[in-house]
Amino acid sequence: MAKPQICIFCASRPGSSPSYTTAVETLAELLPPQHYRLLYGGGNRGLMGAIASRFSLLGGEVHGVIPRALIKREVKLPGEADIRDSHDNEKGDQDNKKETTLTAAPNGVDLDGEDLDQKRMREETIGCVTVVESMHERKEYFVENGDAFIALPGGLGTLDELVEVITWRQLAIHSKPIIILNLDGFYDNLLRLVDVFVETGFVDEETRGIVIEAKTPEEVVERLGEFFKVEKAARELWN
């Protein structure tokens, strides 16, 4: 049987605290590559790049899935500045432009005439990366091919992916475990919102148990191990 593929939802940004990167790198180190494979968003920036690169360096099998439109945003070339939101300060925008022009001409090719997106995919991606045409295709691939889902701290994209797999689990489209790393209370408000859904009668009580909370990387790995141990025992019982 193939090793379970653990799907990671996380940000292409590092977040405001170094503790986020430290936690995801610790998680990568705790996931034994002889037991698990890693499925992620395909970029090399932020927490996404941190966990994929660390797991790969430790000998793990890594598979990324990225929409074509996000290649520039989520796969960074050497010397490029991180992509910033439009509301960042003027100095930051000037620094970004200065650093980027060292690598790229305005028409999206490098100084040797090579398409930069092709260069990103050839030289800077981590593991095997599949390019899809939409966000929906990426999420569909995750649900179909992931054997478990782990949500790390992230932004709206991470939340979108997490809520979709929770909804699909509620609808019995899949029965895979969903674990959130609630680092320093990052997901406290989301968990409270689920409680509100239950308390106000919009969600059944059993739905509350769909999300498995873990407060440390160690606890994430422990919860994963518990699930796959039970699954293995059930499979052996009926085989």
Residue frames as a rotation matrix with the C-alpha (Angstrom) as fourth column:
MET 1
0.569 0.822 0.000 0.00
0.822 -0.569 0.000 0.00
0.000 0.000 -1.000 0.00
ALA 2
-0.027 -0.572 0.820 1.23
0.483 -0.726 -0.490 3.50
0.875 0.382 0.296 -0.86
LYS 3
-0.718 -0.281 -0.637 2.27
0.696 -0.333 -0.637 5.77
-0.033 -0.900 0.434 1.97
PRO 4
0.377 0.898 -0.228 -0.51
0.884 -0.422 -0.202 8.15
-0.278 -0.125 -0.952 3.07
GLN 5
-0.451 -0.447 0.772 -0.33
0.690 -0.724 -0.016 11.57
0.566 0.525 0.635 1.43
ILE 6
-0.063 0.356 -0.932 -0.73
0.883 -0.415 -0.218 14.38
-0.464 -0.837 -0.288 3.96
CYS 7
0.066 0.191 0.979 -2.26
0.758 -0.648 0.075 17.50
0.649 0.738 -0.187 2.46
ILE 8
-0.426 -0.350 -0.835 -1.04
0.824 -0.532 -0.197 20.76
-0.375 -0.771 0.514 4.00
PHE 9
0.512 0.548 0.662 -3.03
0.684 -0.726 0.072 24.00
0.520 0.415 -0.746 3.90
CYS 10
0.173 -0.483 -0.859 -0.86
0.773 -0.474 0.422 27.03
-0.611 -0.736 0.291 4.70
ALA 11
0.831 0.221 -0.511 0.20
0.018 -0.928 -0.371 30.49
-0.556 0.299 -0.775 3.60
SER 12
0.467 -0.709 0.529 2.64
0.799 0.082 -0.596 31.62
0.379 0.701 0.605 0.94
ARG 13
0.339 -0.372 0.864 3.69
-0.404 -0.887 -0.224 34.25
0.849 -0.274 -0.451 3.51
PRO 14
-0.507 -0.623 -0.595 5.77
0.276 0.537 -0.797 33.68
0.816 -0.569 -0.100 6.66
GLY 15
0.558 0.738 -0.379 3.41
0.656 -0.113 0.746 35.60
0.508 -0.665 -0.548 8.94
SER 16
0.641 -0.201 0.741 4.35
-0.312 -0.950 0.012 38.24
0.701 -0.239 -0.672 11.50
SER 17
0.560 -0.413 0.718 6.16
-0.758 0.095 0.646 35.95
-0.335 -0.906 -0.260 13.95
PRO 18
-0.327 -0.772 -0.545 9.15
-0.873 0.467 -0.138 33.62
0.362 0.431 -0.827 13.42
SER 19
-0.532 0.155 0.832 7.30
-0.539 0.696 -0.475 31.10
-0.653 -0.701 -0.287 15.59
TYR 20
0.602 0.790 -0.116 5.11
-0.574 0.327 -0.751 30.18
-0.555 0.519 0.650 12.61
THR 21
0.430 -0.531 -0.730 8.06
-0.720 0.286 -0.633 29.12
0.545 0.798 -0.259 10.46
THR 22
-0.614 -0.675 0.410 9.68
-0.779 0.434 -0.452 27.35
0.127 -0.596 -0.793 13.40
ALA 23
-0.120 0.668 0.735 6.49
-0.584 0.551 -0.596 25.38
-0.803 -0.500 0.324 14.03
VAL 24
0.816 0.484 -0.318 5.99
-0.530 0.405 -0.745 24.25
-0.231 0.776 0.587 10.43
GLU 25
0.077 -0.864 -0.498 9.64
-0.752 0.278 -0.598 23.23
0.655 0.421 -0.628 10.08
THR 26
-0.631 -0.218 0.745 9.30
-0.723 0.513 -0.463 21.26
-0.281 -0.831 -0.481 13.32
LEU 27
0.399 0.855 0.332 6.22
-0.553 0.513 -0.656 19.56
-0.731 0.079 0.677 11.89
ALA 28
0.662 -0.216 -0.718 8.17
-0.663 0.279 -0.695 18.62
0.351 0.936 0.041 8.75
GLU 29
-0.410 -0.912 -0.001 10.91
-0.764 0.343 -0.547 17.11
0.499 -0.223 -0.837 10.90
LEU 30
-0.507 0.274 0.817 8.40
-0.651 0.500 -0.571 15.10
-0.565 -0.822 -0.075 12.96
LEU 31
0.656 0.740 -0.150 6.57
-0.636 0.434 -0.638 13.62
-0.407 0.514 0.755 9.96
PRO 32
-0.125 -0.789 0.601 8.58
-0.158 0.614 0.774 10.45
-0.980 0.002 -0.201 9.20
PRO 33
-0.121 0.058 -0.991 9.25
-0.950 -0.297 0.098 10.36
-0.288 0.953 0.091 5.43
GLN 34
-0.958 -0.221 -0.183 9.22
-0.264 0.927 0.267 6.56
0.111 0.305 -0.946 5.50
HIS 35
-0.634 0.773 0.014 5.57
0.583 0.489 -0.649 6.70
-0.508 -0.404 -0.761 6.58
TYR 36
0.398 0.834 -0.381 4.11
0.435 -0.537 -0.723 9.77
-0.808 0.122 -0.577 4.86
ARG 37
-0.444 -0.400 0.802 4.17
0.880 -0.366 0.304 11.80
0.172 0.840 0.514 1.66
LEU 38
-0.417 0.227 -0.880 3.48
0.359 -0.849 -0.389 15.55
-0.835 -0.478 0.273 1.52
LEU 39
-0.156 0.468 0.870 0.90
0.947 -0.179 0.266 17.27
0.280 0.866 -0.415 -0.70
TYR 40
-0.185 -0.005 -0.983 0.96
0.581 -0.807 -0.105 21.08
-0.793 -0.590 0.152 -0.71
GLY 41
0.637 0.675 -0.372 0.23
0.209 -0.616 -0.759 24.22
-0.742 0.406 -0.533 -2.72
GLY 42
0.630 -0.376 0.680 3.31
0.777 0.311 -0.548 24.09
-0.005 0.873 0.488 -4.95
GLY 43
0.805 -0.314 0.504 5.00
-0.129 -0.921 -0.367 27.38
0.579 0.230 -0.782 -4.00
ASN 44
0.069 -0.856 -0.512 8.36
0.781 0.366 -0.506 28.07
0.621 -0.366 0.694 -2.39
ARG 45
-0.431 -0.165 0.887 7.39
-0.214 -0.936 -0.279 31.20
0.876 -0.310 0.368 -0.46
GLY 46
-0.005 0.533 0.846 6.35
-0.895 -0.380 0.234 31.62
0.446 -0.756 0.479 3.17
LEU 47
-0.064 0.059 0.996 5.14
-0.771 0.631 -0.086 28.72
-0.633 -0.774 0.005 5.29
MET 48
0.900 0.432 -0.046 4.33
-0.339 0.633 -0.695 26.75
-0.272 0.642 0.717 2.16
GLY 49
0.519 -0.787 -0.333 7.95
-0.392 0.127 -0.911 26.78
0.760 0.604 -0.242 1.06
ALA 50
-0.167 -0.622 0.765 9.26
-0.969 -0.041 -0.245 26.23
0.184 -0.782 -0.596 4.59
ILE 51
0.252 0.312 0.916 7.46
-0.616 0.782 -0.097 22.95
-0.747 -0.539 0.390 5.22
ALA 52
0.987 0.150 -0.055 7.94
-0.134 0.585 -0.800 21.58
-0.087 0.797 0.597 1.70
SER 53
0.406 -0.905 -0.126 11.66
-0.540 -0.126 -0.832 22.34
0.737 0.406 -0.540 1.55
ARG 54
-0.210 -0.495 0.843 12.35
-0.974 0.177 -0.138 20.95
-0.081 -0.851 -0.519 5.02
PHE 55
0.514 0.473 0.715 10.41
-0.423 0.866 -0.268 17.73
-0.746 -0.164 0.645 4.38
SER 56
0.961 -0.178 -0.214 12.14
-0.148 0.323 -0.935 17.31
0.235 0.929 0.284 1.01
LEU 57
0.148 -0.971 0.190 15.60
-0.802 -0.230 -0.552 17.89
0.579 -0.070 -0.812 2.51
LEU 58
-0.198 -0.152 0.969 14.88
-0.855 0.510 -0.095 15.11
-0.480 -0.847 -0.230 5.01
GLY 59
-0.959 -0.279 0.042 14.23
-0.212 0.810 0.547 12.69
-0.187 0.516 -0.836 2.16
GLY 60
-0.293 0.934 0.205 10.46
0.158 0.259 -0.953 13.04
-0.943 -0.247 -0.224 2.00
GLU 61
-0.660 0.201 0.724 8.36
0.751 0.150 0.643 12.76
0.020 0.968 -0.250 -1.15
VAL 62
-0.448 0.423 -0.788 6.75
0.123 -0.844 -0.523 16.11
-0.886 -0.331 0.325 -1.97
HIS 63
-0.513 0.372 0.774 4.02
0.850 0.097 0.517 16.87
0.117 0.923 -0.366 -4.50
GLY 64
-0.681 0.245 -0.690 2.79
0.078 -0.913 -0.400 20.40
-0.728 -0.326 0.603 -5.15
VAL 65
-0.151 0.693 0.705 -0.32
0.989 0.109 0.104 21.60
-0.005 0.713 -0.701 -7.00
ILE 66
-0.515 -0.132 -0.847 -0.43
0.299 -0.954 -0.033 25.19
-0.803 -0.270 0.531 -8.20
PRO 67
0.644 0.732 0.224 -2.82
0.540 -0.226 -0.811 27.17
-0.543 0.643 -0.541 -10.42
ARG 68
0.058 -0.655 0.753 -1.06
0.973 -0.132 -0.190 28.64
0.224 0.744 0.630 -13.44
ALA 69
0.506 0.238 0.829 -2.13
0.248 -0.961 0.125 32.17
0.826 0.143 -0.545 -12.48
LEU 70
0.977 -0.086 0.194 -0.37
-0.211 -0.319 0.924 31.88
-0.018 -0.944 -0.330 -9.11
ILE 71
0.580 -0.814 -0.037 3.06
0.773 0.564 -0.290 30.76
0.257 0.140 0.956 -10.32
LYS 72
-0.096 -0.640 0.763 4.51
0.259 -0.756 -0.602 34.28
0.961 0.140 0.238 -10.18
ARG 73
0.388 0.360 0.849 2.88
-0.621 -0.578 0.529 34.99
0.681 -0.732 0.000 -6.82
GLU 74
0.878 0.139 0.457 3.85
-0.456 0.531 0.714 31.78
-0.143 -0.836 0.530 -5.04
VAL 75
0.655 -0.731 0.194 7.13
0.742 0.670 0.021 30.67
-0.145 0.130 0.981 -6.68
LYS 76
0.867 -0.349 -0.356 9.98
-0.244 -0.919 0.308 33.06
-0.435 -0.180 -0.882 -5.95
LEU 77
0.689 -0.717 0.104 13.12
0.398 0.255 -0.881 33.43
0.605 0.649 0.461 -8.06
PRO 78
0.078 -0.742 -0.666 16.48
0.980 -0.065 0.187 34.16
-0.182 -0.667 0.722 -6.38
GLY 79
-0.861 -0.508 -0.006 16.85
0.505 -0.857 0.107 37.89
-0.059 0.089 0.994 -5.75
GLU 80
-0.311 0.833 0.458 13.13
0.234 -0.400 0.886 38.60
0.921 0.383 -0.071 -6.05
ALA 81
-0.851 0.165 0.499 11.37
-0.516 -0.440 -0.735 40.46
0.098 -0.883 0.459 -3.29
ASP 82
-0.709 0.701 0.072 8.33
0.589 0.646 -0.485 38.91
-0.387 -0.302 -0.871 -1.67
ILE 83
-0.510 0.632 0.583 5.10
0.408 -0.419 0.811 39.96
0.757 0.652 -0.044 -3.34
ARG 84
-0.895 0.176 -0.410 3.35
0.309 -0.416 -0.855 42.58
-0.321 -0.892 0.318 -1.24
ASP 85
0.088 0.988 0.129 -0.21
0.951 -0.045 -0.306 43.82
-0.297 0.150 -0.943 -1.15
SER 86
-0.022 -0.049 0.999 -1.02
0.698 -0.716 -0.020 47.10
0.716 0.696 0.050 -2.88
HIS 87
0.862 0.417 0.288 -1.60
0.108 -0.706 0.700 48.84
0.495 -0.573 -0.653 0.47
ASP 88
0.373 -0.802 -0.466 2.07
0.912 0.224 0.344 48.40
-0.171 -0.553 0.815 1.53
ASN 89
0.528 -0.152 -0.836 4.08
0.150 -0.952 0.267 51.55
-0.836 -0.267 -0.480 2.01
GLU 90
0.945 -0.094 -0.313 5.69
-0.324 -0.395 -0.859 53.41
-0.043 0.914 -0.404 -0.87
LYS 91
0.050 -0.996 0.068 9.23
-0.978 -0.035 0.205 52.54
-0.202 -0.077 -0.976 0.17
GLY 92
-0.157 -0.048 0.986 8.35
-0.188 0.982 0.018 48.84
-0.969 -0.183 -0.164 0.19
ASP 93
0.809 0.509 0.292 6.93
0.205 0.222 -0.953 49.13
-0.550 0.832 0.075 -3.31
GLN 94
0.700 -0.613 -0.366 10.10
-0.708 -0.530 -0.466 50.85
0.092 0.586 -0.805 -4.54
ASP 95
-0.242 -0.803 0.545 12.29
-0.807 0.479 0.346 48.15
-0.539 -0.356 -0.764 -2.98
ASN 96
0.214 0.421 0.881 10.17
0.094 0.889 -0.448 45.46
-0.972 0.179 0.151 -4.58
LYS 97
0.980 0.176 -0.090 10.49
-0.055 -0.196 -0.979 47.03
-0.190 0.965 -0.182 -8.03
LYS 98
0.358 -0.921 -0.154 14.22
-0.934 -0.355 -0.049 47.51
-0.010 0.161 -0.987 -7.67
GLU 99
-0.319 -0.506 0.802 14.86
-0.549 0.788 0.278 43.90
-0.772 -0.351 -0.529 -6.63
THR 100
0.433 0.586 0.685 12.55
0.192 0.683 -0.705 42.41
-0.881 0.437 0.183 -9.24
THR 101
0.925 -0.053 -0.375 14.11
-0.365 -0.390 -0.845 44.31
-0.101 0.919 -0.380 -12.15
LEU 102
-0.090 -0.985 0.147 17.42
-0.880 0.148 0.451 42.66
-0.466 -0.089 -0.880 -11.35
THR 103
-0.582 -0.077 0.810 15.85
0.020 0.994 0.109 39.42
-0.813 0.080 -0.577 -12.53
ALA 104
-0.063 0.736 0.674 12.98
0.844 0.400 -0.357 40.29
-0.532 0.547 -0.646 -14.83
ALA 105
-0.989 -0.064 0.135 12.27
0.136 -0.767 0.628 42.52
0.063 0.639 0.767 -17.77
PRO 106
-0.623 0.782 -0.014 8.83
-0.630 -0.512 -0.584 44.20
-0.464 -0.355 0.812 -17.88
ASN 107
-0.028 0.661 -0.750 7.42
-0.940 0.239 0.245 41.74
0.341 0.711 0.615 -20.41
GLY 108
0.674 0.399 0.622 7.81
-0.666 0.693 0.277 38.72
-0.320 -0.601 0.732 -18.09
VAL 109
0.829 -0.514 -0.218 11.03
0.309 0.747 -0.588 37.29
0.465 0.421 0.779 -19.52
ASP 110
0.596 -0.696 -0.401 14.50
0.415 -0.161 0.895 37.28
-0.687 -0.700 0.193 -18.03
LEU 111
0.326 -0.521 -0.789 17.49
-0.563 -0.777 0.281 39.03
-0.759 0.353 -0.547 -19.57
ASP 112
-0.782 -0.591 0.198 18.20
-0.231 0.570 0.788 35.95
-0.578 0.571 -0.582 -21.69
GLY 113
-0.559 0.628 -0.541 14.70
-0.786 -0.193 0.588 35.98
0.265 0.754 0.601 -23.14
GLU 114
-0.817 0.258 -0.516 13.34
0.281 0.959 0.035 33.01
0.503 -0.116 -0.856 -21.16
ASP 115
0.157 0.949 0.275 9.75
-0.186 -0.245 0.952 33.03
0.970 -0.200 0.138 -19.90
LEU 116
-0.544 -0.471 0.695 9.98
-0.698 -0.205 -0.686 33.60
0.466 -0.858 -0.217 -16.15
ASP 117
0.390 0.738 0.550 7.09
-0.903 0.423 0.074 31.32
-0.178 -0.526 0.832 -15.23
GLN 118
0.833 -0.164 -0.529 8.82
-0.113 0.885 -0.452 28.46
0.542 0.436 0.718 -17.04
LYS 119
-0.204 -0.976 0.075 12.04
-0.202 -0.033 -0.979 29.32
0.958 -0.214 -0.191 -15.23
ARG 120
-0.205 0.218 0.954 10.27
-0.973 -0.154 -0.174 29.33
0.109 -0.964 0.244 -11.86
MET 121
0.769 0.616 0.170 8.77
-0.629 0.777 0.026 25.91
-0.116 -0.126 0.985 -12.52
ARG 122
0.676 -0.558 -0.481 12.03
0.024 0.669 -0.743 24.40
0.737 0.491 0.466 -13.79
GLU 123
-0.236 -0.971 0.040 14.44
0.101 -0.066 -0.993 25.78
0.966 -0.230 0.114 -11.21
GLU 124
-0.724 -0.155 0.672 12.64
-0.497 -0.557 -0.665 26.84
0.477 -0.816 0.327 -8.02
THR 125
0.404 0.912 0.072 9.79
-0.733 0.276 0.622 24.45
0.547 -0.305 0.780 -7.29
ILE 126
-0.500 -0.500 0.708 10.09
-0.846 0.456 -0.275 21.81
-0.185 -0.736 -0.651 -4.56
GLY 127
-0.435 0.290 0.852 9.43
0.020 0.949 -0.313 18.18
-0.900 -0.119 -0.419 -5.46
CYS 128
-0.760 0.312 0.570 7.05
0.645 0.250 0.722 17.26
0.083 0.917 -0.391 -8.27
VAL 129
-0.591 0.565 -0.575 4.64
-0.083 -0.752 -0.654 20.10
-0.802 -0.339 0.492 -9.07
THR 130
-0.409 0.599 0.689 1.42
0.906 0.356 0.229 19.82
-0.108 0.718 -0.688 -11.08
VAL 131
-0.943 0.139 -0.302 0.08
-0.164 -0.985 0.059 22.98
-0.289 0.106 0.952 -12.76
VAL 132
-0.318 0.913 0.254 -3.71
0.902 0.374 -0.216 23.30
-0.293 0.160 -0.943 -12.90
GLU 133
-0.568 0.108 0.816 -5.90
0.557 -0.680 0.478 25.96
0.606 0.726 0.326 -14.44
SER 134
0.133 0.695 0.706 -8.00
-0.254 -0.665 0.702 27.08
0.958 -0.273 0.088 -11.48
MET 135
-0.572 -0.226 0.788 -8.26
-0.797 -0.076 -0.600 27.26
0.195 -0.971 -0.137 -7.70
HIS 136
0.455 0.823 0.341 -11.14
-0.861 0.504 -0.067 24.81
-0.227 -0.263 0.938 -7.85
GLU 137
0.673 -0.265 -0.691 -8.98
-0.249 0.797 -0.549 22.24
0.697 0.542 0.470 -9.68
ARG 138
-0.443 -0.881 0.166 -6.30
-0.422 0.041 -0.906 22.59
0.791 -0.472 -0.390 -7.02
LYS 139
-0.383 0.360 0.851 -8.77
-0.906 0.034 -0.422 22.02
-0.181 -0.932 0.314 -4.19
GLU 140
0.721 0.665 -0.197 -10.40
-0.693 0.697 -0.184 19.13
0.015 0.269 0.963 -6.02
TYR 141
0.243 -0.737 -0.630 -6.99
-0.224 0.589 -0.776 17.51
0.944 0.330 -0.022 -6.47
PHE 142
-0.626 -0.474 0.619 -6.28
-0.664 -0.093 -0.742 17.96
0.409 -0.876 -0.256 -2.75
VAL 143
0.057 0.750 0.659 -9.53
-0.933 0.275 -0.233 16.29
-0.356 -0.601 0.716 -1.70
GLU 144
0.829 0.308 -0.466 -9.19
-0.502 0.776 -0.381 13.41
0.245 0.550 0.798 -4.14
ASN 145
0.382 -0.790 -0.480 -5.52
0.048 0.536 -0.843 12.66
0.923 0.299 0.243 -3.44
GLY 146
-0.430 -0.505 0.748 -4.96
-0.712 -0.319 -0.625 13.72
0.555 -0.802 -0.222 0.17
ASP 147
-0.202 0.315 -0.927 -5.39
0.391 0.894 0.219 11.03
0.898 -0.319 -0.304 2.84
ALA 148
0.215 0.268 -0.939 -5.48
0.958 -0.246 0.149 13.57
-0.191 -0.931 -0.310 5.68
PHE 149
0.313 -0.026 0.950 -5.59
0.444 -0.880 -0.170 17.37
0.840 0.475 -0.263 5.90
ILE 150
-0.018 -0.379 -0.925 -3.57
0.967 -0.241 0.079 19.65
-0.253 -0.894 0.371 8.15
ALA 151
0.635 0.239 0.734 -4.31
0.442 -0.892 -0.092 23.37
0.633 0.383 -0.673 8.34
LEU 152
-0.318 -0.790 -0.524 -1.43
0.948 -0.259 -0.185 25.52
0.011 -0.555 0.831 9.52
PRO 153
0.067 0.309 -0.949 -1.69
0.356 -0.896 -0.267 29.25
-0.932 -0.320 -0.170 10.28
GLY 154
-0.699 -0.252 0.669 -2.54
0.711 -0.141 0.689 31.17
-0.079 0.958 0.277 7.13
GLY 155
-0.852 0.357 -0.383 -4.82
-0.338 -0.934 -0.119 33.71
-0.400 0.028 0.916 5.51
LEU 156
0.033 0.984 -0.175 -8.02
-0.794 -0.080 -0.602 33.67
-0.607 0.159 0.779 3.49
GLY 157
0.022 -0.085 -0.996 -6.74
-0.846 0.530 -0.064 31.12
0.533 0.844 -0.060 0.99
THR 158
-0.904 -0.376 -0.203 -5.91
-0.186 0.774 -0.606 28.71
0.385 -0.510 -0.769 3.80
LEU 159
-0.628 0.742 0.236 -9.32
-0.387 -0.034 -0.921 29.33
-0.675 -0.670 0.308 5.35
ASP 160
0.128 0.667 -0.734 -11.02
-0.985 0.000 -0.171 28.69
-0.114 0.745 0.657 2.01
GLU 161
-0.328 -0.338 -0.882 -9.29
-0.533 0.837 -0.123 25.32
0.780 0.430 -0.454 1.62
LEU 162
-0.995 -0.086 0.060 -9.98
-0.094 0.481 -0.872 24.33
0.046 -0.873 -0.486 5.22
VAL 163
-0.388 0.919 0.068 -13.68
-0.611 -0.201 -0.766 25.24
-0.690 -0.339 0.640 5.17
GLU 164
0.077 0.423 -0.903 -14.21
-0.962 0.268 0.044 23.38
0.261 0.865 0.428 1.91
VAL 165
-0.564 -0.306 -0.767 -12.81
-0.217 0.951 -0.220 20.09
0.797 0.043 -0.603 3.21
ILE 166
-0.927 0.337 0.164 -14.82
-0.136 0.106 -0.985 20.52
-0.350 -0.935 -0.052 6.43
THR 167
-0.120 0.934 -0.336 -17.99
-0.874 -0.260 -0.411 21.07
-0.472 0.244 0.847 4.38
TRP 168
-0.033 0.053 -0.998 -17.27
-0.776 0.628 0.059 18.07
0.629 0.777 0.021 2.16
ARG 169
-0.912 -0.280 -0.299 -16.67
-0.021 0.761 -0.649 15.94
0.409 -0.585 -0.700 5.25
GLN 170
-0.667 0.733 0.134 -19.99
-0.426 -0.227 -0.876 17.16
-0.611 -0.641 0.463 6.71
LEU 171
0.211 0.766 -0.607 -21.70
-0.949 0.011 -0.316 16.10
-0.235 0.643 0.729 3.47
ALA 172
0.388 -0.136 0.912 -19.98
-0.154 0.966 0.210 12.67
-0.909 -0.222 0.354 3.60
ILE 173
0.877 -0.202 -0.436 -18.10
-0.452 -0.041 -0.891 13.33
0.162 0.979 -0.127 0.35
HIS 174
-0.057 -0.882 -0.468 -15.00
-0.166 0.470 -0.867 12.12
0.985 0.028 -0.173 2.19
SER 175
0.924 0.340 -0.177 -14.19
0.083 0.273 0.958 10.67
0.374 -0.900 0.224 5.62
LYS 176
0.102 -0.991 -0.088 -10.59
0.626 0.132 -0.768 11.82
0.773 0.023 0.634 5.98
PRO 177
0.276 -0.020 -0.961 -9.21
0.927 -0.257 0.272 13.45
-0.252 -0.966 -0.052 9.14
ILE 178
0.368 -0.128 0.921 -8.92
0.346 -0.901 -0.263 17.25
0.863 0.415 -0.287 9.32
ILE 179
0.274 -0.402 -0.874 -6.41
0.955 0.005 0.297 18.60
-0.115 -0.916 0.385 11.83
ILE 180
0.716 -0.121 0.688 -5.72
0.105 -0.955 -0.276 22.24
0.691 0.270 -0.671 12.62
LEU 181
-0.245 -0.826 -0.508 -2.51
0.887 0.021 -0.461 23.41
0.392 -0.564 0.727 14.23
ASN 182
0.743 0.603 0.290 -3.94
0.397 -0.746 0.534 25.93
0.539 -0.282 -0.794 16.66
LEU 183
-0.187 -0.958 -0.217 -0.60
0.865 -0.056 -0.499 27.52
0.466 -0.281 0.839 17.41
ASP 184
-0.922 -0.233 -0.307 -0.82
0.373 -0.742 -0.557 30.11
-0.098 -0.629 0.771 20.21
GLY 185
-0.256 0.929 -0.267 -4.59
0.388 -0.154 -0.909 30.23
-0.886 -0.336 -0.321 19.81
PHE 186
-0.929 -0.180 -0.324 -4.44
-0.189 -0.524 0.831 31.17
-0.320 0.832 0.453 16.12
TYR 187
-0.718 0.669 -0.190 -7.65
0.027 0.300 0.954 29.28
0.695 0.680 -0.234 15.32
ASP 188
-0.861 0.394 -0.322 -9.51
0.396 0.121 -0.910 30.00
-0.320 -0.911 -0.260 18.59
ASN 189
-0.509 0.696 -0.507 -11.97
-0.561 -0.715 -0.418 32.37
-0.653 0.072 0.754 16.90
LEU 190
-0.474 0.318 -0.821 -12.71
-0.730 0.380 0.568 29.88
0.493 0.868 0.052 14.12
LEU 191
-0.794 0.162 -0.586 -13.41
0.352 0.909 -0.225 27.12
0.496 -0.385 -0.778 16.64
ARG 192
-0.759 0.541 -0.362 -15.64
0.149 -0.398 -0.905 29.50
-0.634 -0.741 0.222 18.57
LEU 193
-0.485 0.580 -0.654 -17.54
-0.855 -0.471 0.217 30.29
-0.182 0.665 0.724 15.36
VAL 194
-0.617 0.249 -0.746 -18.20
-0.177 0.880 0.441 26.57
0.767 0.404 -0.499 14.85
ASP 195
-0.835 0.315 -0.451 -19.58
0.540 0.316 -0.780 26.50
-0.103 -0.895 -0.434 18.41
VAL 196
-0.621 0.619 -0.480 -21.89
-0.422 -0.781 -0.461 29.40
-0.661 -0.084 0.746 17.51
PHE 197
-0.540 0.412 -0.734 -23.14
-0.720 0.226 0.656 27.49
0.436 0.883 0.175 14.44
VAL 198
-0.680 0.248 -0.690 -24.01
0.370 0.928 -0.031 24.55
0.633 -0.277 -0.723 16.71
GLU 199
-0.818 0.316 -0.480 -25.53
0.421 -0.239 -0.875 26.68
-0.391 -0.918 0.062 19.48
THR 200
-0.528 0.619 -0.582 -27.79
-0.605 -0.754 -0.255 28.55
-0.596 0.218 0.773 17.05
GLY 201
0.158 0.692 0.705 -29.01
-0.072 0.720 -0.690 25.36
-0.985 0.059 0.164 15.39
PHE 202
0.599 0.053 -0.799 -27.41
-0.763 -0.267 -0.590 25.77
-0.244 0.962 -0.119 11.96
VAL 203
-0.186 -0.711 -0.678 -24.96
-0.686 0.589 -0.429 22.89
0.704 0.385 -0.597 12.37
ASP 204
0.757 0.467 -0.456 -25.47
-0.076 0.757 0.650 19.49
0.648 -0.457 0.608 14.02
GLU 205
0.777 -0.422 0.467 -23.62
-0.556 -0.112 0.823 18.73
-0.295 -0.900 -0.322 17.25
GLU 206
0.642 -0.538 0.546 -21.60
0.435 0.842 0.319 15.92
-0.632 0.033 0.775 15.65
THR 207
0.768 -0.356 0.533 -20.18
0.413 -0.361 -0.836 18.35
0.490 0.862 -0.130 13.10
ARG 208
0.807 -0.464 0.365 -18.17
-0.589 -0.676 0.444 19.93
0.040 -0.573 -0.818 15.91
GLY 209
0.507 -0.599 0.620 -16.05
-0.155 0.644 0.749 16.78
-0.848 -0.476 0.234 16.02
ILE 210
0.932 -0.155 0.327 -15.01
0.358 0.275 -0.892 16.96
0.048 0.949 0.312 12.37
VAL 211
0.479 -0.781 0.400 -12.13
-0.325 -0.581 -0.746 19.32
0.815 0.227 -0.532 13.16
ILE 212
0.659 -0.388 -0.644 -9.35
0.720 0.572 0.392 17.86
0.217 -0.722 0.657 15.30
GLU 213
0.848 -0.339 0.406 -7.50
-0.373 -0.928 0.005 20.54
0.375 -0.156 -0.914 17.24
ALA 214
0.470 -0.790 -0.394 -3.78
0.865 0.501 0.027 20.20
0.176 -0.353 0.919 17.94
LYS 215
0.986 -0.026 -0.163 -1.83
0.034 -0.936 0.352 22.89
-0.162 -0.352 -0.922 19.75
THR 216
0.157 -0.984 -0.088 1.70
-0.599 -0.166 0.783 21.74
-0.785 -0.070 -0.616 18.89
PRO 217
0.020 -0.238 -0.971 3.41
-0.950 0.297 -0.092 20.04
0.311 0.925 -0.220 15.94
GLU 218
-0.915 -0.393 0.095 3.97
-0.399 0.838 -0.372 17.03
0.067 -0.378 -0.923 18.18
GLU 219
-0.414 0.844 0.341 0.25
-0.185 0.289 -0.939 16.75
-0.891 -0.452 0.037 18.83
VAL 220
0.271 0.448 -0.852 -0.50
-0.918 -0.146 -0.368 16.99
-0.290 0.882 0.371 15.10
VAL 221
-0.416 -0.534 -0.736 1.71
-0.737 0.672 -0.071 13.98
0.533 0.513 -0.673 14.40
GLU 222
-0.926 0.124 0.357 0.20
-0.195 0.654 -0.731 12.10
-0.324 -0.746 -0.581 17.35
ARG 223
-0.009 0.999 -0.048 -3.33
-0.476 -0.046 -0.878 12.65
-0.879 0.015 0.476 16.03
LEU 224
0.164 -0.018 -0.986 -2.30
-0.975 0.151 -0.164 11.54
0.152 0.988 0.008 12.55
GLY 225
-0.777 -0.573 -0.261 -0.75
-0.516 0.817 -0.257 8.38
0.361 -0.065 -0.930 13.92
GLU 226
-0.658 0.606 0.447 -3.88
-0.238 0.395 -0.887 7.56
-0.715 -0.690 -0.116 15.92
PHE 227
0.297 0.823 -0.484 -6.09
-0.761 -0.103 -0.641 7.88
-0.577 0.559 0.596 12.83
PHE 228
0.117 -0.295 -0.948 -3.94
-0.887 0.398 -0.233 5.73
0.446 0.869 -0.216 10.56
LYS 229
-0.899 -0.371 0.230 -3.46
-0.437 0.756 -0.488 3.11
0.007 -0.539 -0.842 13.29
VAL 230
-0.259 0.896 0.361 -7.24
-0.295 0.283 -0.913 2.69
-0.920 -0.343 0.191 13.57
GLU 231
0.447 0.415 -0.792 -7.62
-0.852 -0.073 -0.518 2.71
-0.273 0.907 0.321 9.79
LYS 232
-0.407 -0.695 -0.592 -4.95
-0.802 0.583 -0.133 0.03
0.438 0.421 -0.795 9.40
ALA 233
-0.864 0.127 0.487 -6.56
-0.257 0.721 -0.644 -2.17
-0.433 -0.681 -0.590 12.04
ALA 234
0.140 0.990 -0.026 -9.96
-0.449 0.040 -0.893 -1.88
-0.883 0.137 0.450 10.33
ARG 235
0.294 -0.097 -0.951 -8.46
-0.951 0.067 -0.301 -2.69
0.093 0.993 -0.072 6.94
GLU 236
-0.731 -0.650 -0.208 -6.66
-0.609 0.758 -0.231 -5.76
0.308 -0.043 -0.950 8.28
LEU 237
-0.551 0.606 0.574 -9.85
-0.366 0.443 -0.819 -6.95
-0.751 -0.660 -0.022 9.98
TRP 238
0.484 0.873 -0.063 -11.74
-0.374 0.141 -0.917 -7.11
-0.791 0.467 0.394 6.71
ASN 239
0.204 -0.478 -0.855 -8.92
-0.965 0.051 -0.259 -8.27
0.167 0.877 -0.450 4.41
